[in-house]
Amino acid sequence: MRGPVTLTRKLQLQEVTRQPDGAGGYTENWDVLGTLWADIRGGTGREREVTAATISYVPYRVIVRAAPVGSAARPRAGQRFVEGARVFRIEAVSDADAQGLYLACFTKEEVLT
């Protein structure tokens, strides 16, 4: 981890739930699990062309206080952080420091351009 951690960004931690839609499929809803204070550190973005649009993917490392494995307060891959209109999909989580005080959440933000 580079530099001091400053937990100044208030993020909602969300998890997807799927409900049957009655036609053999499902609808997805995002449930709020709680609010975490975070330090967000940007990476190098990429751009990709999709049908009728261009999507930019920007990786971010979101640093939060550590929580025990299995705790509802510990982020997991497949969940997401939300800050206003911004959404950061969590792809992986690991210890951010040798003391185990912080977790590093490797995320991607998708932005239509």
C-alpha positions, 0 to 999 in steps of 0.5 A: 500500500502506497502512502497513508490511508485516508478514509474520507469517502462514504460508500454504500456496500451493496449485494445483488439479490435475484427474484423470479420474474414469473417467466422463467427468468429473474430480476436483480435488485441491489440491497444495501448492506451498510456504509463504509468509509474508504480511500479510493485510489485510481488506476489506468483506464481502458476503453472498449467498443460495444454495440452502439456505445463505447464503455470506459473501464477504470480500475480502482483500489478501494481501501476500507477497514478490515473485517473478519472473514465471514462478517457482513461488513467484509466486502466480497467479489460480486458485491459493489460500492456505490457513491452517488451515481458512481458504481464500483464493481468488486472483483477481488479483496485482499489484505492491504497491509501486513498488520491486517488493519485494512482491506484492498478491494480491487474494483472497476467502474464502468462509464459510458462515453 
